[in-house]
């Protein structure tokens, strides 16, 4: 009887210890659809808290820059829930640092996780338990190497002064230039109109539409193109599919980044969030247009799949299955949410040369339409490229 009572007690303790909530903060469908869908996927898996599940999902305002205090207050309000054990920013917009600071003061027991932070990396690392960000540094080498493997002998980098003032984008450009030199490829800088300038998005896109045929004529069909801006990506994809050249992947790759608008692809409600189905549909159109082997992407949306993985990782940490900084466990959750796709990453080295083991730079394998995965995540990036500024 004593053993039975003890077993019942331990069972009750176990149930109580796992009665917890996770807060997931994302943009709206108009501001950041992939982050929103990823948050919804986490809720679908673990259940809504108001229905007996684990997840509380809130969205920040579309104009979060103008309504920063509202954004901060919304994030902090999640800490009012006594059962809250983790808060995940599906996209850590400005205001996240201050919100996390306030939560730290109020509830130091809550695990704080940030994805794709808009604020200074060192500041985010100081207030987060774990931060994830697309690895611009490793990809500076890998994108150019992939272009070489696809058949390109020239690499055109399309950007503008505002973007090149950003440390990560500038470093990636410099790494790309050095990689091209090392691989015997010609590296070409091209300046295009900034979409937030007077010409607007329409003018910037029109410029790309008009110039890509001229660039192909000047540099040849074995030229690969990369644009740092999403607005430039759609017209670039359109012209590459029609005129020739190579496109490895977008700045933040996804089969829904640029391809639907460039190639006239619509997705049904049942296909939204179904990344294998989306990939298959885009691949058919690309192949039908004769661009097989020349255009690529990531098979799964970064923000969607990383939000899912952070949800799983938070659950595993809370339930004592792994440590928050367990790199291998994190990689496994990413792979589990993206069947067939490889992942890799490294730790951020801050401006003082200090490695931050709670700020992980990650990237997914490159998928080439009509060819498949290039297995770029299996390639070791030479150390010299991490030192390029």
N, C-alpha and C positions, 0 to 999 in steps of 0.2 A: 504493500500500500504506500509505504514511504517513497519507494522508487517511482511509483505511478504519479504521486503528487508532485515529485520533483520534476518528472518529465513534463507534466502539465504546466508547471510553473515556467520551465525553460521555454516551452512552446509559446506561452503567453508573452514572455519577455521578447522572444524572437519576433512575434507579430507586432508588438509595440515598437521595437527598434526599427522595423521596416515601414512604419507608417510615416511617410515623409512626402514632401512635395518638391517639384522642380519648376522653377520659373524659366520660361523661354520668351525672349523679347525679339521681335522681328519687325521689318518694315511691312507696309501694306502691299496689296497686289499691284498697285500703280507705281510704287516706289522701289520695291525689291521682291519681285514675285518668287524667285527661287528660294530666298530666305524664308518667305512666308510659307511656301509649300513644304519646305524642310521642317519648319516648326509644326505644321499640321501633321506631318508624318510621325514626328516624335509623340504628339498627342494621340494619334491613332494607335500607336504601339503601346503606350503606357497608360492611356486613358486620361480623361479630363478630371481634374481634382474635384470639381463640383458634382461629379457623377461617381465618385469613389475611386478615381484613378490617381495618378501622381502629378499630372502636368497642369500648370497654369500658364496660358499663353496670352501675352498682351502685345500690341503693336505701338510703335512710336509714331509721332505725327509725320506726315509727308514732308512738311517744311520744318524739319527738325533743327535746322540751323537758326531759324527765326524763333522757334519755340523750344529752345534748349532747356530752359528751366522746367517746362512741362515734361520733356523727355526724361530729365534727371529725376523728377518727382515720381513719375510712373515706375521707373526702374527701382527706385528706393522703396516704393510702397510694397513691393513683393516681400521685403524683409519684415513687414508687419505680421505676416503669417508665421505663427510659432512652429509650424511643421516644415517651413521652407529650409531645404538643405543645400540647394544649388541654384544659381542663376546663370543662365546662358544667354549671351548676346549673339544672336545669329549673324548680325552685322553690327559691330561695335562703332556706332556713329558718334560724332562729337557729343560730349556730355557723359560718356561712359566712365571716363577717369574720375570725374567728380562724383558720379553716382556710386561707383565702387568704393570711393573713399568714405562716403557717408555710411554705406552699408557696413564697411569694416569697423567703423566706430560704434555702430548700432548692434551688429550681429557678426562678430568675428568668426562664428562657427560656420557661416555659409560659404560654400565653395563658389568662387567667382571665375567664370570662363568667358573669354572674348574671342570672336572670330572676325577676321578682316578689319582690324581696328583702323579708324581714320585718324586717330591721334598718335602722338609721338611714341615710337616703340618702347623706349625706356620708361616713359610714364605709365604705359599700359602694363608693362612687365612688373613695375613696382606695386601695382594695386591688384593684379590678377593672380589667381592660382595657376591658370593655364591660358595662354593666348596662342592662337593659330593664325597663320598668314600665308598667302601664296608665295612660294619661294622664287622671288625675282632673280636672286643671285645665281642659283644653280641653273635656272632656266635660261639665263643669259648665255650660258655655254651650250645647254642641251638643245635649245631651239635651233641654233645655227648648225649644230652637229646633225640634227635631224634633217634640216634642209639639204645638207651635203649628201646624206644617205639617200634622200629622195631624188637627187639628180641635179641640184642647183649648183651653179658655180659663182653666183653673185647674190648678195644679200642687201636688200633695200630696207632701211629703217626709217619709218615715217613718223614724225612727231612735230613738236613746236616748242618755243621757249618756255612756256608755263610748265609743261610736263617735264621738260629737261631740268627744271629747277628743283624737282623732287629728288631727294637723295637716292631712293631705291630705283627709280626709273633711269636716272643718270648713270648709276652704277651698272645697271643691266645693259644699257647702251654701250658703255665702255667695255664690258665683258664680251658682248656680242662682237664688237669691233676687233678685239684681241683674238677671239676664237676664230673669226673669219680669216684673219691674217695667218694664224697657226695652221689652219686647214687648207690654205692656198686659195681662198675665196676673196673676191673683191667686195669690200664693204662700202656701201653708199648711203650717206645721210641725205634725207629729203625732208624739207620743211613744208608743212601743209597748214592751211588756215585753222586756227583754234576755233572749235565749235561755239565757245562762249564769247567770241569776239563779235564785231559788228556784222560779219557775214552770216552768223548763226549756224545752226546745224545744217540747214538746207544748202547754204553756200559752201560749207566745208565738204559736204558729201558730193556736191556737183563738181568741185575741184578734183576730187579723187576719181570720179567717173570719167572726167575728161583727160586726166593725166596718166592713168595706168596704161592705156594703149601707147602713149608716147614713150613712157618708160620702157615698155616691152620692146618697142621698136629700137630704142637707143641701147638698151642693155642686153637684149636677147630673151628668148623664151625660157632659158634656164636660170631665170632670176626668181628668187624667193622674196616675198614681201612680209613685213611685220609693221603693224600700226599700234601705237601706244594708247590710242583713243577708241572707245567703242563706236562712236558715231562714224569714224572713218572705216571701221571694219566692214560694215554692210556693203557700201559701194565697192570696196576693195574685193570682197568675195564675189560680187556680181561680175566684175570685169575679169578677174582671174579665171572664173568658170567659163567665160565666153572667149577670152582672148589668149589665155595661156599663162605660164608662170606657175609659181608654187606658193602655197600658203600653209604653213605648218600648224599654227594655232593662234588664237586670239590672246590679247593681254590677260584676260580672265576667261579661259576657254569653256565652251559648252556648245552642244549641238543646236541650242536655241540662241546662241550669241551670233547675230548677224545673218545666219543661214536662212531662217524663215523669210525675212524681208528681202534678202538678196535673190533668193531662188523661188519666191512665191509659194511658200509651204505653209499650210494651215494645219493645226492640230486639233483633234476632237477633244472633248472633255475627258474621255476615257484615256487618252494618250498623255495628258498633262501630268507630269510627275513620273511617268513610266519611261525612264531613260533608255532602256533597250529598244522600246518601240519607237521612240523619237529618233534615236540613232539610226535605226533601220530605215525609217522613212526618209531622213535626210540623205542617207547613203545612196538610196535608190535614185533620188533626183540628181545628186552629184554625178553618179555613174552614167545616168541617162544623158547628161550634158557633156559627156566625154572628159570629165575631170578626174576620173579614177586614178588614184596614186599621186595626185597633185595637191590635194586639200585635206586638212586635218583638224582635229579638235581634241577635247577630252570627252570621253564617252559619257561621263556623268557630270552634272553641274556641280561646281565647287561648293557654292553656298548651300545648295540643297543637301548634298551628301555629307558635308562637314557638320552641318547642323544636326543631322541624324546621328553621326558618329559622336558628337559631343554629348548628345542626350544619352547614348549608350554608355559612354565613358563615365559620365556623372553617376549613373546608376551603379556601375561596377565599383566605383570608388566609394560611394555611400554604403554599399553593401559589403565592403571589405574585400572585394575580389582582386583589386589592384591598387597601386598608389597613383595619385593624380599625375605624377611626373614619370610614370612608366611608359617610356617611348614605344616599346614593342607592343604593349597592350593597346596603346592609342592607334598604332598602325593597323593592328588586327581589326579594330572597330571600323576603321576607314575601309579596309578591304571587304569586310563583311557586308557593308552597305553599298558596295560597288562591285558586284561579282564580275570577275574577269579582268578588272583594271588593277594595275600595280600602283603602289604609292611609295614615296620615299621622302626624306626630309633631313633637316639639320637644325641646330640651335642658332638663334640670333647671337651675333657678336656685336655688342653695342659700340658706341663711338669711343669708349674708353678701352676697347679691346677685351672687354669682359664677356664671357659666354653666359647667356641667360638660358638656363635649362627649363624655364617655364614659358619661354617664347619660342615656339617651334615653327620653322618655315617648311612648308610641305608642298609637294607637287604630285600630280597624277601622270600616268603614262600617256604618251601621245598616240592617238588613234587616227590612222590615215584611211580615208574612205576608199573602199575597193581593195585595200591591202591588209588592214588590221592594225594591231598594236606594234609599235616599233621597239618596245621593251627598253625605253629610255630610263626607266626607274632602276634598271639593273646596272646602269653605267656609273662608274665612280667619277665624279667631277674632279679633275686635277686641283690640288690645293692652291695653286698659283692664282686661279681665278677668284677665289674668295678674298684675296688680298687687293684686288683691283678696286679703286675708288672712282 
